[in-house]
Amino acid sequence: MTNGNVIHRIVGVVGERFILQGDNKPGIDPWKPAAGDILGKLWLHIPDAGEWMEKLQEPLWLAVFIAIICFVLLL
C-alpha cells in the first residue's frame, strides 16, 4: 500500500482488484487496489498518442507538425 496518490495505468483486473503499471516501468506494481482505492477515471483516450509524441522528438517530424499547424492557422 502506498502513502500517497499514484498515477498509473490499469492494465488488468483480477477478481475485484486492479493490476497497475507505470508508463516507465517494465513490470506491474505489487499493490493491487480495489475499486474503492481508485480516485480518478479515464477522461480522454487518444490511440497511439505516445508513438506520435515520440516521433515529434525527431526534427523532421517536428518540422512537419509545425508546418501543418501554421497552414491550419493561416486558413
BELKATA-V632077 format. One record per residue. N is the residue number from 1. PSI is psi in whole degrees, 0 to 359 (* if undefined). OMEGA is omega in radians with two decimals (NA if undefined). Layout:
n->N psi->PSI omega->OMEGA
n->N psi->PSI omega->OMEGA
This chain:
n->1 psi->144 omega->-3.10
n->2 psi->158 omega->-3.14
n->3 psi->2 omega->-3.12
n->4 psi->188 omega->3.10
n->5 psi->143 omega->-3.14
n->6 psi->136 omega->3.08
n->7 psi->102 omega->3.11
n->8 psi->159 omega->-3.13
n->9 psi->140 omega->3.01
n->10 psi->119 omega->-3.09
n->11 psi->356 omega->3.14
n->12 psi->173 omega->3.13
n->13 psi->134 omega->3.05
n->14 psi->109 omega->-3.07
n->15 psi->239 omega->3.11
n->16 psi->19 omega->3.14
n->17 psi->150 omega->3.14
n->18 psi->146 omega->3.06
n->19 psi->125 omega->-3.09
n->20 psi->153 omega->3.05
n->21 psi->133 omega->3.05
n->22 psi->154 omega->-3.11
n->23 psi->331 omega->-3.11
n->24 psi->23 omega->3.13
n->25 psi->138 omega->3.14
n->26 psi->337 omega->-3.08
n->27 psi->173 omega->-3.14
n->28 psi->161 omega->3.11
n->29 psi->146 omega->3.11
n->30 psi->332 omega->-3.13
n->31 psi->133 omega->3.13
n->32 psi->95 omega->-3.06
n->33 psi->156 omega->3.02
n->34 psi->173 omega->-3.11
n->35 psi->323 omega->-3.14
n->36 psi->343 omega->3.13
n->37 psi->348 omega->-3.09
n->38 psi->125 omega->-3.09
n->39 psi->324 omega->-3.03
n->40 psi->186 omega->3.08
n->41 psi->161 omega->3.10
n->42 psi->127 omega->3.11
n->43 psi->352 omega->3.07
n->44 psi->131 omega->3.10
n->45 psi->120 omega->3.09
n->46 psi->105 omega->-3.11
n->47 psi->135 omega->3.09
n->48 psi->21 omega->-3.13
n->49 psi->322 omega->3.14
n->50 psi->320 omega->3.12
n->51 psi->320 omega->3.12
n->52 psi->322 omega->3.12
n->53 psi->323 omega->3.07
n->54 psi->319 omega->3.14
n->55 psi->326 omega->-3.12
n->56 psi->349 omega->3.07
n->57 psi->347 omega->3.09
n->58 psi->134 omega->-3.06
n->59 psi->320 omega->-3.11
n->60 psi->311 omega->-3.13
n->61 psi->325 omega->3.09
n->62 psi->318 omega->3.11
n->63 psi->319 omega->3.11
n->64 psi->316 omega->-3.14
n->65 psi->314 omega->3.14
n->66 psi->321 omega->3.11
n->67 psi->319 omega->3.13
n->68 psi->316 omega->3.13
n->69 psi->316 omega->3.12
n->70 psi->317 omega->3.13
n->71 psi->315 omega->-3.14
n->72 psi->319 omega->-3.14
n->73 psi->327 omega->3.13
n->74 psi->338 omega->3.10
n->75 psi->* omega->NA
